[in-house]
Every structure is written in C-alpha cells, then in structure tokens.
C-alpha cells in the first residue's frame, strides 16, 4: 500500500521504517545500533515458524523502555497528521479503527487539507446523491459522530444529520460537531434535539466549513447562543429553513443577523425562546430582501407590534401559525387584518390566543382575501357572531377547523356552512362543548354541496338530530369522522347515510357506543360499492351481523377495524369466506377471550384458527386473505401482528410478535 504527497510516492512500509529509526534514535541516544547484548540470540539455530508479534520486540534495554509502545505512536501529531491526510479515502476510513488517537487526528483533517488527487474523486462521488445519518439516545457520542464523519467523507460526505438526545456519560459536544463540519462540508441539513453539551464552538465550526447548509433545526440546546447563530447568518447564505425551540440564550441579535445574512430564508419557526421579542420578529418581516413564506411563532414574549408588522410586511407569507401569544391583545390581531398586507396568505392557524375575538376574526377575514385554510384552537372568546362574520368575508375558504371553541353552537355552524356553500370542502369540529343536540327550527335553505369531509369529534352534546340537519345540508360527503360521540344513535347515522348521494369512502365511528348493527348494515347497503376504510373501534353493540353485511357488500374495503366490538369467530369466518372482499388491514384488538375457533373455508375445507388469549403461548394462525395484515392486541397489552400470504386458503403465514 502506498500514498502520494507533495514530495512523491510514499509506501506504508517506508513510513514504518522511518518511525522505527525515529524511535531508536530516541531510545539509544547515539549508542551502537548492534549492542553486545544481541550476541546471545541463536542466529544460526534451526528454522522454525516465526511467532506473531503485535508490538515492537526489544532485545535490549530495561523493562520501562520496552513498554514505551509501537514506533508509530512516538511520532509527533504533526508528522502523523501529514501522513494521514495523504492516505486514500478507503485507507483513512480503515485507519480510523486503529485507535481513538488516530480517529481524533483523522476527524481534524479538513476537506481542503486532503491531497489534491483525492478532492477530484470525492467531487465525483458526491454526484451519486446525499447521505443521511441519525443518532439517538445512548448511541449519540462524539466518537461515533467522528467515525461517521471520517467514513462518510470518502462517499462525498453527509447531506443530512439528525441528533436526538445524547449519551448521559459521554454525549455529543462541540468536538463531535466540529468533526462533522471538517469531514462533511457538503452538509445541507442539521437537526440537534436535546443536545445539552453542544455550544457555540460546534455551531461556529459548522458555519465556517458547511457553507451549503440549507436547513437548521435546534431544540433544547441551552449552550447555543446568539454567537453561534450569528456565525450561521454570516457564513451560510443558502439557509432556507430555520427552526428554534426551547433555546433560552437565543435572542433578537441573532434573529436580526439571520434576516440580513440569509436572503433565501423561506421558513422560520421560533418556539419557547423567552429572549426573542418584537425587535427580532420585526427585523425578519420588514427586511427588504425577505421572501419568507412560512412563519411559526409559539410561546414568545411579543406584543401587538409584531402582529402589526406581520400584517403590513407579510406580502410573501402563505402560511402563518400563532400560538400561546399571551401578550397580544385584540388590537394586535385586528391591526394584522386591517393592514391588508397578507395578500398571499393561504393557511392560518391560531391557538391559545386570548386576543382573538369576534371583531379581530372578522378583520382577519377581510384582510386575507386568499385564505383557504384556517384552524382556531382554544380561543375562548370566539362565538357564533365571529364565525358568521368570518364566513361572510372569507370567500376563498376551503377548510375550517374549530377546536375547544366553547361559544360556537350548532346555529353558528349551520350559518357558516350556508355562507361557505360554494367552496368549503372540509369542516372539523373538536371538543366544542356548546354543540348540543337541540332541535333546529325548519330545514336549512342552502346546501353546502362542495363539502367532502365532515369531522365531529369528542363533542359530547352532539347527537342524532344535529347530524340529521348536517346530513341534509351536505349531500356530497365522501369522508365522515364521528369518533367519540357517545350520544350518537342509529337514527342520526341513518339520516346522514340516506342524504349522502356521492358514496362514502372513509367512515370512522370509533367510540360511538350506542350505534348497532342497523347502522353498519345501512352503510354496507347504501355505500358498500365505494367504501374503502371503516373504523368501528369501541362500538360494543356491533356483532357478527355487521361483518356478514360487510363481507357481502363491500368489495373495495381494504382497512377494517373491529377492535373492542362484540364480534366472534363466526364473524371473522364470514370475512374469510368472502370471494369479493379485498381486505388488506384487519384490526381486532382488545379481546380478552378466545376469538378464533374453527370454520370451513371454500378452498381448504376446514381451517383451525388457534385461540388468541392470554397467556400468548401458541401462534398458529391461518389467514385466508392475500396480503392481509392482522393486528391483535390482547387483554394483557401484548401485541401481535400476523401477515398472511395465502391466496384463497394458502398455508404460508408470517407472524411477528411484539
């Protein structure tokens, strides 16, 4: 093996010889190379097999001199550095396994310091595509990170690196991050989560060496401050995505530097950073070169001023998320809408902001003419009046999500549907406690024919009468999610099913404990030709009659969940006997008794399905569906996944237990 350097071709044998001479010069201090003590060696003895020597064999000198180590170890680091940087890529990767000392030296070699012939080869290898590595928990150490950097360098270097957590005894520090920076200057994406020992030094090294960085994600990094991010802003002009969460030492100074030094920044998320305030947020949006399209601001100490700046300068924004902004009042949201600068905003999410009221919601609707999606969570001051005013002004709205909005009633929802009848495609209502099952006077005059998805979840007062009204208003539904509606009855479900003229594709009735086989049989009869996904988890009144109807009428169904239902082995048998059913995923979790007994299949005659009940000791399942994925969760919490590869009664079955 040989290597090339500025002075010509060098072999590793030559390196070893030079190292030996250097070692002997230090050891003997000018004594003869062949001392008298060598005379006792049996030079002319009979030939014999040479014993294996893993360390230099010293024939003279005292014992302390013999323990000084191998000749290569006494080379100065500068000399060893020069040797290692001239090695080919494969040899460097192998040399990293010799010792931690060698690994440390190899990881300190920058790409520009490699021999010139090597750079061209690495550039070609880089064209094959970027590499991704992820370290989590105990595996996240400096040594492992340095080894990855050295090994990946010969393949063009990493493009994406994710570190989540750190080894508690010898976790990631700035040393490991610096090794990545020196070995992988082509790095484009870096994520650091819960890495408490990485400081500004590591991030500065990333900035100096990885000028192609496009994405940076920092979460719970207490030692990283403005200094590290300012270096990123100065040296990484291609940065397009920045996410900062729970970093207490990051403040306005670095946010201002990012705004000035990263003209390609398109997305920024800042969460739970107490030092970031109005000054930093204003600099992001008011920069003349800003092309920001996505902004998330959560749990920050900003005021109405920041929202006013967003409303005035956010012309390029398409997505905006505001959450837990406790210092922002109604005035801030009102000014943000009235400024009419959010001309491109398509998606808006507001959560846990007491400043959002009926008045400010109306102003936002009028100022954001292109708004297509809005999500409002835990905003206690939004009522029917605000929803009505918003629906009148939001002419382009396609998706409406309301969660924990306890002043919104069924009347407000019906009026909003009437106003948004031409474009609204998705309506989601979650934990809205004022949605009660009260009689509605008369039939709605306007139908919302554009609505395709209706989701009403965990609204305990919502029942059959309310659902019947919405069913009459929305005849074009394709997806319905009524999970957690304890008060829902068969009557309400039947009314909805009869009014859905387009054919339902996905139905989720999990947790609707009062519906029975009557509803499922109606689904199979009226929508069996289009149904693909059906979730009945927790519907205790569902029995084998429902499975029989599904088996006979739902040829497109590929995902069925009958967990915690009243089905037995006979119902499962009816599914297996169906020749038209195209079931791919079957979930039957939560059974504490024997589920499978015996049944006859058309192809095999009799197939015995062994009982699944605690203790789970025997698994000999015969699955009669081609490519079926069966999920079982038994009473003691032990999970079982069975994948059947039979074709109409084949015997081949693969079982995974976990």
C-alpha positions in Angstrom: 0.0 0.0 0.0 1.3 3.5 -0.8 0.2 7.1 -0.7 1.2 10.2 -2.6 2.1 13.6 -1.3 3.8 16.7 -2.4 7.2 15.0 -2.4 6.2 11.9 -4.4 5.1 8.4 -3.7 5.4 7.0 -0.2 4.7 3.4 1.0 3.4 2.5 4.4 6.5 0.2 4.8 8.6 3.4 4.4 6.5 5.1 7.0 7.1 2.2 9.4 10.8 2.2 8.8 11.1 6.0 9.3 9.1 5.6 12.5 11.4 2.8 13.7 14.6 4.9 13.1 13.0 7.8 14.9 12.1 5.6 17.8 15.6 4.0 18.0 17.3 7.4 17.9 15.3 8.5 20.9 15.9 5.2 22.8 19.6 4.7 22.4 20.8 8.4 22.3 23.7 7.7 20.0 24.7 4.1 21.1 25.7 1.5 18.6 22.8 0.0 16.6 24.1 -3.5 17.4 24.9 -3.7 21.1 26.8 -6.6 22.6 23.7 -8.0 24.2 22.5 -9.3 20.9 25.2 -12.0 20.9 23.0 -14.5 22.8 20.5 -14.7 20.1 20.5 -18.0 18.3 21.0 -16.6 14.8 22.1 -20.0 13.3 19.5 -22.2 15.0 17.2 -24.5 13.1 14.5 -22.8 11.0 11.1 -22.5 12.8 7.8 -20.7 12.5 8.0 -17.0 13.4 5.9 -16.1 16.4 3.3 -13.4 16.0 4.4 -10.0 17.3 1.9 -7.3 17.9 4.3 -4.8 19.5 8.0 -4.0 18.8 10.3 -6.7 20.2 13.2 -5.1 22.0 16.2 -7.2 22.7 18.0 -4.8 24.9 17.2 -2.1 27.4 15.4 -2.1 30.7 11.7 -3.1 31.1 10.4 0.5 31.2 12.0 1.1 27.8 10.2 -1.9 26.4 6.8 -0.6 27.4 7.1 2.6 25.5 4.7 1.4 22.7 4.9 1.0 19.0 7.2 3.2 16.9 4.3 4.9 15.1 3.0 6.1 18.5 6.1 8.3 19.2 5.6 10.3 16.0 4.6 13.8 16.7 1.0 14.6 15.9 2.1 17.0 13.2 4.0 14.2 11.4 1.2 11.7 11.8 -1.3 14.3 10.5 0.8 14.8 7.4 0.8 11.1 6.8 -2.9 10.5 7.4 -4.0 13.3 5.2 -2.2 11.8 2.2 -3.9 8.4 2.6 -6.6 7.4 0.1 -10.2 7.6 1.3 -10.5 3.9 1.9 -7.3 3.8 4.0 -8.3 6.8 6.1 -11.6 5.0 6.9 -9.7 1.9 7.9 -7.1 3.9 9.9 -10.0 5.4 12.0 -10.4 2.0 13.5 -6.8 1.8 14.8 -7.2 3.9 17.9 -9.1 6.9 19.3 -6.0 9.0 18.8 -5.9 8.2 15.1 -9.7 8.8 14.9 -9.2 12.2 16.5 -6.5 13.2 14.1 -8.4 12.0 11.1 -11.5 13.9 12.2 -9.5 17.1 12.5 -8.5 17.0 8.8 -10.5 19.4 6.7 -11.5 18.6 3.2 -9.3 21.3 1.8 -6.3 19.7 3.5 -6.6 16.4 1.8 -4.2 15.5 -1.1 -5.2 17.2 -4.4 -5.9 13.9 -6.2 -8.4 13.0 -3.5 -10.6 16.1 -3.9 -11.5 15.3 -7.5 -12.6 11.8 -6.6 -14.7 13.0 -3.8 -16.4 15.5 -6.0 -17.4 12.8 -8.4 -18.7 10.5 -5.7 -20.8 13.4 -4.4 -22.9 13.3 -7.6 -24.3 9.9 -6.5 -26.6 11.6 -4.0 -26.6 12.8 -0.4 -26.3 10.6 2.6 -28.4 10.7 5.8 -27.5 9.7 9.3 -29.4 9.8 12.6 -28.1 9.3 16.1 -30.4 8.9 19.1 -30.1 8.4 22.8 -27.1 6.4 24.0 -25.7 6.0 20.5 -25.1 9.7 20.3 -21.4 10.2 21.3 -18.5 12.2 20.0 -16.6 9.1 19.0 -19.4 7.7 16.9 -20.0 11.1 15.3 -16.3 11.5 14.4 -16.3 7.9 13.0 -19.3 8.7 10.8 -17.6 11.9 9.6 -14.4 10.1 8.6 -16.2 7.2 6.9 -18.8 9.3 5.0 -16.1 11.7 3.8 -15.0 9.1 1.2 -18.5 8.8 -0.1 -19.0 12.5 -0.6 -19.9 13.5 2.9 -23.2 13.7 4.7 -26.0 15.9 3.5 -28.4 15.3 6.4 -27.6 14.7 10.0 -30.0 14.3 12.8 -29.0 14.0 16.5 -31.8 13.4 19.1 -30.7 13.1 22.6 -27.2 12.3 23.9 -25.4 9.7 25.8 -25.6 10.7 29.5 -22.0 9.7 30.2 -20.1 10.7 27.1 -22.6 12.6 25.0 -22.2 14.8 21.9 -20.2 18.0 22.4 -18.8 20.7 20.1 -15.9 18.3 19.4 -18.1 15.8 17.6 -20.0 18.5 15.7 -16.7 20.1 14.6 -15.6 16.7 13.3 -18.7 16.6 11.1 -18.0 20.1 9.9 -14.5 19.3 8.8 -15.3 16.0 7.2 -18.6 16.9 5.6 -18.6 20.4 4.2 -21.4 19.4 1.8 -23.8 19.2 4.8 -27.2 20.7 3.9 -29.4 19.7 6.8 -28.6 19.6 10.6 -31.0 18.8 13.4 -30.0 19.0 17.1 -32.6 17.9 19.6 -31.9 17.8 23.4 -28.2 18.1 23.0 -27.2 20.0 26.1 -23.4 19.9 25.7 -23.1 21.4 22.3 -22.2 25.0 22.4 -21.4 27.9 20.1 -18.0 26.4 19.2 -19.5 23.5 17.3 -22.1 25.6 15.5 -19.4 28.1 14.5 -17.3 25.3 13.0 -20.4 24.2 11.1 -20.8 27.7 9.8 -17.2 28.0 8.8 -17.0 24.7 6.9 -20.6 24.0 5.7 -21.5 27.0 3.6 -24.0 24.9 1.7 -26.3 24.5 4.8 -29.9 24.9 3.9 -31.8 23.6 7.0 -31.1 24.1 10.7 -33.2 22.7 13.5 -32.3 23.5 17.1 -34.3 22.2 20.0 -33.4 22.3 23.7 -29.8 23.4 23.1 -29.1 25.6 26.2 -25.4 26.3 25.4 -26.1 27.7 21.9 -26.4 31.5 22.0 -26.6 34.4 19.6 -22.9 34.0 18.8 -23.4 30.6 17.1 -26.4 31.7 15.1 -24.7 34.9 14.0 -21.9 32.8 12.5 -24.5 30.8 10.6 -26.0 34.0 9.3 -22.7 35.3 8.1 -21.3 32.1 6.5 -24.4 30.2 5.3 -26.3 32.4 2.8 -28.2 29.4 1.4 -30.1 28.8 4.6 -33.8 28.3 3.7 -35.4 26.7 6.8 -34.7 27.6 10.4 -36.4 26.1 13.5 -35.5 27.1 17.1 -37.3 25.7 20.1 -36.5 26.0 23.8 -33.2 27.7 23.4 -33.1 30.2 26.3 -29.9 32.0 25.2 -31.0 32.8 21.6 -32.4 36.3 21.3 -33.0 39.3 19.0 -29.4 39.8 17.9 -29.1 36.6 16.0 -32.6 36.8 14.5 -31.6 40.2 13.1 -28.4 38.7 11.7 -30.4 35.9 10.1 -32.7 38.5 8.5 -29.8 40.3 7.0 -27.5 37.5 6.1 -29.9 34.8 4.8 -31.7 36.2 1.8 -33.0 32.7 0.8 -34.8 32.1 4.1 -38.3 30.8 3.3 -39.4 29.2 6.6 -38.8 30.0 10.2 -40.2 28.6 13.4 -39.5 30.1 16.8 -41.0 28.4 19.9 -40.5 29.0 23.6 -37.5 31.3 23.4 -38.1 33.9 26.1 -35.4 36.3 24.9 -36.8 36.7 21.4 -39.1 39.8 21.2 -40.6 42.3 18.9 -37.3 43.6 17.7 -36.2 40.3 16.3 -39.6 39.4 14.7 -39.9 42.9 13.1 -36.5 42.6 11.5 -37.5 39.3 9.9 -40.6 40.6 8.2 -39.5 44.1 7.4 -36.3 43.2 5.6 -36.4 44.4 2.0 -35.0 41.1 0.8 -37.3 38.9 2.8 -39.0 36.1 0.9 -40.5 34.4 3.9 -43.4 32.2 3.1 -43.9 30.2 6.3 -43.7 31.6 9.8 -44.5 29.9 13.1 -44.4 31.9 16.4 -45.2 30.0 19.6 -44.9 30.9 23.2 -43.0 34.1 22.6 -42.9 37.4 24.6 -44.1 39.5 21.6 -46.8 42.2 21.6 -49.2 43.8 19.2 -46.4 45.5 17.5 -45.1 42.2 16.0 -48.5 41.3 14.6 -48.8 44.8 13.1 -45.5 44.3 11.3 -46.6 40.9 10.1 -49.9 42.4 8.7 -48.1 45.2 7.0 -45.0 43.5 5.5 -46.1 39.8 5.2 -46.9 40.0 1.5 -44.9 36.9 0.7 -46.4 34.8 3.5 -48.5 31.8 2.5 -48.6 30.0 5.9 -48.8 31.6 9.4 -49.0 29.9 12.8 -49.6 31.9 16.0 -49.8 30.1 19.3 -49.7 31.0 23.0 -49.0 34.7 22.4 -50.3 35.9 25.8 -49.1 39.5 25.4 -51.0 40.0 22.1 -54.4 41.7 22.5 -57.5 42.0 20.3 -55.9 45.2 18.9 -52.9 43.2 17.5 -55.0 40.7 15.6 -57.3 43.5 14.4 -54.4 45.6 13.1 -52.9 42.5 11.4 -56.1 42.0 9.4 -56.7 45.7 8.7 -53.2 46.3 7.4 -54.2 44.2 4.3 -50.6 43.2 3.7 -51.3 39.4 3.9 -52.3 39.3 0.3 -50.9 35.8 -0.3 -51.8 34.1 2.9 -53.4 30.7 2.3 -53.2 28.9 5.7 -53.7 30.4 9.1 -53.5 28.6 12.5 -54.2 30.4 15.8 -54.2 28.6 19.1 -54.5 29.7 22.8 -54.5 33.4 22.0 -56.9 35.4 24.1 -56.6 38.3 21.7 -58.6 36.6 19.0 -62.1 37.8 19.3 -65.2 38.1 17.1 -64.1 41.6 16.0 -60.4 40.6 15.2 -61.5 37.4 13.4 -63.7 39.4 11.1 -60.9 41.9 10.4 -58.6 38.9 9.5 -61.1 37.5 7.1 -61.5 40.9 5.3 -57.7 41.4 5.2 -56.8 37.9 3.9 -58.8 37.6 0.7 -56.8 34.5 -0.4 -57.2 32.5 2.8 -58.1 28.8 2.1 -57.4 27.1 5.4 -58.0 28.3 9.0 -57.5 26.5 12.3 -58.7 28.0 15.5 -57.9 26.2 18.8 -58.7 27.1 22.4 -59.7 30.6 21.6 -62.4 31.1 24.2 -63.7 34.5 23.0 -64.8 33.3 19.5 -68.5 32.9 19.3 -71.2 32.4 16.7 -71.1 36.1 15.8 -67.5 36.0 14.9 -67.9 32.8 12.9 -70.8 34.2 11.0 -68.9 37.5 10.2 -65.8 35.5 9.2 -67.8 33.1 6.9 -69.3 36.1 5.1 -65.9 37.7 4.4 -63.8 34.6 3.7 -64.8 34.0 0.1 -62.0 31.5 -0.7 -62.1 29.4 2.4 -61.9 25.6 1.7 -61.1 24.2 5.2 -62.4 25.2 8.6 -61.1 23.6 11.9 -62.5 24.7 15.3 -61.3 23.1 18.5 -62.1 23.9 22.1 -64.2 26.9 20.9 -66.9 26.5 23.5 -69.0 29.5 22.4 -69.7 28.1 19.0 -73.1 26.4 18.7 -74.9 24.4 16.0 -76.7 27.5 14.8 -73.3 29.2 14.1 -72.1 26.2 12.3 -75.2 26.0 10.0 -75.0 29.7 9.2 -71.3 29.3 8.3 -72.0 26.4 6.1 -74.6 28.4 4.3 -72.2 31.3 3.7 -69.4 29.0 2.5 -71.6 26.7 0.4 -69.7 27.1 -2.8 -66.0 26.4 -1.9 -65.8 24.8 1.6 -64.5 21.2 1.3 -63.6 20.3 4.9 -65.2 21.0 8.2 -63.8 19.8 11.5 -65.3 20.4 15.0 -63.4 19.0 18.0 -64.3 19.4 21.7 -66.8 22.2 21.1 -68.9 21.8 24.2 -71.7 24.1 23.1 -72.6 21.8 20.1 -75.6 20.3 21.7 -78.3 18.1 20.2 -81.1 20.7 20.1 -83.9 20.8 17.6 -83.3 23.1 14.7 -86.2 25.2 13.5 -87.0 24.3 9.9 -84.8 22.9 7.2 -81.7 24.8 6.0 -82.4 26.8 2.9 -78.9 26.5 1.5 -76.9 23.3 0.9 -73.2 23.1 1.1 -72.6 21.0 -2.0 -68.9 21.5 -2.0 -68.2 19.8 1.4 -66.4 16.5 1.1 -65.1 15.8 4.6 -67.0 16.2 7.9 -65.3 15.6 11.2 -67.1 16.0 14.5 -65.1 14.5 17.4 -65.4 14.4 21.1 -68.4 16.7 21.3 -70.5 15.0 24.0 -73.6 17.0 23.4 -73.8 16.4 19.7 -76.4 13.7 18.8 -78.6 12.3 16.1 -80.8 15.3 15.5 -77.8 17.6 14.8 -76.3 15.1 12.5 -79.5 14.8 10.6 -79.5 18.5 9.9 -75.9 18.5 8.7 -76.7 15.4 6.5 -79.4 17.4 4.7 -77.0 20.3 4.2 -74.1 18.3 2.9 -75.2 15.7 0.3 -71.7 15.3 -1.3 -69.8 13.9 1.6 -67.0 11.4 1.0 -65.5 11.2 4.4 -67.1 11.3 7.9 -65.4 11.1 11.3 -67.7 10.9 14.3 -65.3 9.4 16.8 -66.0 9.9 20.4 -69.7 10.9 20.0 -71.2 8.9 22.9 -74.7 10.3 22.3 -74.9 9.3 18.6 -77.7 6.9 17.7 -78.7 4.8 14.7 -81.3 7.3 13.8 -78.8 10.1 13.2 -76.4 7.8 11.3 -79.2 6.6 9.1 -80.4 10.1 8.3 -76.9 11.1 7.3 -76.4 8.0 5.2 -79.6 8.5 3.2 -78.6 12.1 2.3 -75.1 11.3 1.2 -75.6 10.8 -2.6 -72.0 10.6 -3.8 -71.0 7.5 -1.9 -68.9 7.4 1.3 -65.2 6.3 1.1 -64.0 6.6 4.7 -66.1 6.2 7.8 -64.8 6.5 11.4 -67.4 5.7 14.1 -64.9 4.7 16.8 -66.2 5.3 20.3 -69.9 5.6 19.2 -71.0 3.1 21.8 -74.7 3.4 21.1 -74.8 2.5 17.4 -75.7 -1.0 16.5 -75.7 -3.4 13.5 -78.5 -1.4 11.9 -76.1 1.5 11.1 -73.4 -0.8 9.7 -75.8 -2.8 7.6 -77.1 0.6 6.2 -73.5 1.6 5.4 -72.9 -1.6 3.6 -76.2 -1.4 1.7 -76.0 2.2 0.7 -72.3 2.9 0.4 -70.7 -0.6 0.1 -69.7 -0.1 -3.5 -67.4 2.9 -2.6 -66.4 2.2 1.0 -62.6 1.7 1.5 -61.9 2.4 5.2 -64.2 1.6 8.1 -63.3 2.1 11.8 -65.7 0.6 14.4 -63.3 0.6 17.4 -65.2 0.6 20.7 -68.7 0.1 19.1 -69.7 -2.6 21.6 -73.1 -3.3 20.0 -71.6 -4.3 16.7 -71.9 -8.1 16.2 -71.2 -10.7 13.5 -74.2 -9.5 11.6 -72.3 -6.4 10.6 -69.3 -8.4 9.5 -71.5 -10.6 7.3 -73.0 -7.5 5.7 -69.5 -6.1 5.1 -68.3 -9.3 3.6 -71.2 -9.4 1.1 -71.4 -5.8 0.1 -68.0 -4.0 0.4 -65.7 -5.2 -2.4 -63.4 -2.2 -2.2 -62.9 -2.2 1.6 -59.2 -2.6 2.4 -59.0 -1.3 6.0 -61.4 -2.6 8.7 -61.1 -2.0 12.5 -63.4 -4.0 14.7 -61.4 -3.7 17.9 -63.3 -3.8 21.2 -66.5 -4.9 19.4 -68.9 -7.7 20.0 -67.8 -9.9 17.1 -66.8 -13.5 17.4 -65.1 -16.2 15.4 -68.1 -16.6 13.2 -67.9 -13.1 12.0 -64.2 -13.4 11.2 -65.1 -16.6 9.3 -67.6 -14.8 7.2 -65.0 -12.3 6.2 -62.6 -15.1 5.2 -65.2 -16.9 3.1 -65.9 -13.8 1.1 -64.7 -14.1 -2.5 -65.1 -10.4 -3.4 -63.6 -8.8 -0.3 -60.2 -7.1 -0.9 -59.3 -6.6 2.8 -55.7 -5.7 3.4 -55.7 -4.5 7.1 -57.8 -6.0 9.8 -57.6 -4.8 13.4 -59.2 -6.9 16.1 -57.5 -5.6 19.3 -58.8 -5.7 22.8 -60.1 -9.2 23.1 -59.8 -10.9 26.5 -61.4 -14.2 25.5 -60.9 -16.8 22.8 -61.7 -15.2 19.5 -61.0 -17.9 16.9 -62.5 -21.4 17.0 -62.9 -23.4 13.8 -64.6 -22.7 10.5 -64.7 -24.0 7.0 -63.2 -22.1 4.0 -64.2 -22.8 0.4 -60.6 -23.5 -0.6 -59.3 -25.7 2.2 -62.4 -27.2 3.8 -61.7 -26.7 7.4 -59.1 -24.2 8.9 -58.5 -24.1 12.6 -57.6 -20.7 14.0 -55.9 -21.2 17.3 -57.3 -19.2 20.2 -55.7 -15.8 20.9 -56.0 -15.1 24.6 -53.5 -14.5 27.5 -51.1 -16.1 28.0 -50.0 -15.8 24.4 -48.0 -19.0 24.1 -49.2 -20.6 20.8 -49.5 -18.7 17.4 -50.6 -20.9 14.5 -52.8 -18.6 12.5 -54.1 -19.4 9.1 -55.0 -16.2 7.3 -57.2 -16.6 4.3 -56.6 -13.3 2.6 -53.9 -12.5 0.2 -51.5 -9.9 1.7 -53.7 -9.5 4.9 -52.2 -7.5 7.8 -53.8 -8.6 11.0 -53.3 -6.5 14.2 -54.2 -8.2 17.5 -53.9 -6.5 21.0 -55.0 -8.9 23.7 -56.2 -8.1 27.2 -52.8 -8.0 28.8 -51.5 -5.4 26.4 -49.3 -7.8 24.4 -49.4 -7.1 20.7 -49.4 -9.5 17.8 -49.1 -8.7 14.1 -49.9 -11.5 11.6 -49.3 -11.2 7.8 -50.9 -13.8 5.7 -49.6 -14.6 2.2 -52.1 -17.3 1.2 -54.3 -16.9 -1.8 -57.8 -18.1 -1.0 -56.7 -20.6 1.6 -53.0 -20.8 1.2 -51.0 -22.1 4.2 -48.0 -19.7 4.2 -48.2 -17.4 7.2 -45.6 -14.9 8.6 -46.0 -14.0 12.3 -44.4 -11.1 14.2 -44.9 -10.8 17.9 -44.0 -7.7 19.9 
